[in-house]
């Protein structure tokens, strides 16, 4: 595709649009939480663990588990996520990495064509 001309109708990426509108952090937090909830619920279903079981294993309340599994509630702590992963026999991995698009936007470089 490198030989093709750029599409004049192609707008900014979703990430850059969200950044421009001041919504990037909120949207990212929501998306990350939704993925985590999906993974926790999948592990619970796989192992036959109920919310009450998870609460007991985490030494917390059922209400705290409900907050953990609520995609609208982005205020979950790393400690809570770690306790949930341990209770489900899983590893929790948190990774910080440079965003190609954000680095490109700061440097003024053109996006790579695939």
Secondary structure, DSSP 8 states (H G I E B T S, - for coil): -TTS---TT----HHHHHHHTT-HHHHHHHHHHHHHHHHHHHHHHHHT--HHHHHHHHTS-HHHHHHHT-TT-----HHHHHHHHHHTT----------HHHHHHHHT------
